Amino acid sequence: MNLKLQAKQAINPLATYTLDSLIKDISPDSVRQYMFNQTIELSTATEFKATPYTSLGNTSMGVLKQLQTAAPYTTSTQAPTYLLYFCKSKRCIG
């Protein structure tokens, strides 16, 4: 961000460069495909059918949680351990 700010201020000393500016400059196939307007939480994720979301990079993804039944997830606790998965396949979100 500092490099972008310095480059802009070389042209206009009053220029600014914010996190919003950075997000707009990032191509969809890099970071914005993993950024969402909605809050995605493990506690509200479904377990067997993915919930569809569209990222800020306009990428369609499905989100679901999956119970882990093997080590190392079962060796340290008796509590159920879930992982949150983001998937882009047609099978996942279709």
Number of C-alpha atoms within 10 A of each C-alpha: 11 9 9 14 15 15 14 15 14 11 9 10 11 8 12 12 16 12 9 8 13 11 15 13 10 13 11 17 11 9 13 18 18 16 16 15 9 9 7 14 12 15 9 10 17 15 17 9 14 20 18 17 18 16 18 17 19 15 16 17 22 20 22 24 22 15 12 13 12 9 8 9 15 13 9 8 9 8 8 10 14 16 12 17 15 19 16 14 11 10 9 16 18 12
